[in-house]
């Protein structure tokens, strides 16, 4: 079996030996011309050899059970016949009873026992394989469960960025003493934001109207923190309100615009979020007038791979056209400012849900700042 | 000056939090006068030089220069000699939850406050600051004061150097994807960078790292200078640095990393500032105070 470990192999061997012993006993009942000991040697030699041949056949020829299972039809009978003949010879060698075998003396009995061996071999193979399959399925289910949990946790972690949370709480603490009414409004936004984040981490979807409301919560929170350094607008045409989108899909893009676009600028800037229809597609756009994408940096894992493979560390770097134009590199690739994480996450979600019909493009705008554009199928 | 009431400067980009820190300080240290509150790193440096306060509260994450970069620049420009000499202010970094920063602060024994600022914690910080200001206060003899000041300044430089080495920079917020990966790479793979691939126009040039005389950060770019040529790469210096052999390539300034074997000599000017003279290039490179310790043997 493809995933046979030494332990399962030993287990199978013992189970086979037990079956062999039972068969030897059964033969004794029908044919008492030989001692139990002799029957046992024959039975074990034949049974164990058949089992080993089948295991080897499975190991070599049935790597992928879903595709190769038909080969079993050949492997099992062949192994049984081969095992039976060789096992008989082996037992005769062991017992020094050469030539007393069934083959020449009693061909009918020989055939009968061959059928018994065939049935036993097939039964054991079926038993072992179905058990292994069950185990493999259980393992697959566990892996899938773990991956889903990891993805959820990652989403939650990125959306509940501790730095953002604690800065917001710090602001709230001040506002409570200063302007209790404004503090309450801020707290309401925070509650709505947290609730949305926690439920979005359970991979749900919601309407575009809700999506924009949650973005507004986030932006209002940031506006309290950044004061006049943040301006924003949200544009959602009424006919698109009920479009269903993955929950908080735009959140990482807005966060990127603020954290990496506006926060580094002393004067701050603005973020404009809009939804529109382009043919049969829904287009969601996040624009800012911040510092823009930095140059793409090398993928560090690739770099390690190259260094490891050749023993020479190589750093691939791109030379920008000029500092002034500041053109974006490959759109959305990991840039030096750490935007890549959020972008990758958005891409993964789009890919899982829409395949090639959903896409994200991030590029620098001619006048400065970045523009992120998500395109996905419009629902009727 | 410090004989009168002690003074402070607050640099914090979130207006409400700046206000709050000022209010909390008033409670915890009524004698302290907050001279100004600024919202970005560059203004912090300017105002600190102009107002010469006793204590600085610098937020780590600020637009423009981060709190750490501002402190570095201030240390560079601070008058330590001559008639205008003043003791370097006591530095307190302020940050919201940020485990990397907190670890770095703890390791370098730097004073820091966490936002939201808690009264009890602020009280402790204030006590420490008061002690520190007390032992440079008049009463002791001149020479002793000067020695203490020099020691304090040296200690601050060491701390800043440590924080910078730990990769603490305010402008990449906890960057989960980039910084730890680079750090991890430099930790697991001791193999330093040997070749730089630089694309110039449509071709890719291979620049052997030992050929590089120095790297110089320019905005978001890094200039790579060999004896004959100059290239421009778009990888930030702080990401390039961990990939270089630290015994060969020395950081001598925030923006400059030079290959030690390409240094001809180091000059000291009247103001006590160091300048590196290169073998293969005509430029003289300034050494910042933070890295002057590299050339102590002179």
Interface residues (C-beta under 8 A of the other chain):
Chain A: X158 X161 X162 X163 X165 X166 X167 X169 X170 X171 X173 X174 X175 X178 X224 X225 X226 X227 X229 X259 X263 X264 X265 X266 X268 X294 X295 X296 X297 X298 X300 X301 X303 X304 X307 X308 X311 X312 X313 X314 X315 X316 X317 X318 X319 X320 X323 X326 X329 X334 X336 X337 X338 X340 X341
Chain B: X13 X14 X15 X16 X17 X19 X20 X39 X40 X42 X61 X63 X64 X96 X97 X98 X99 X114 X115 X116 X117 X171 X172 X173 X174 X175 X176 X177 X178 X179 X181 X182 X185 X188 X189 X191 X192 X193 X194 X195 X196 X197 X198 X199 X200 X218 X219 X220 X221 X231 X232 X233 X234 X235 X236 X239 X240 X243
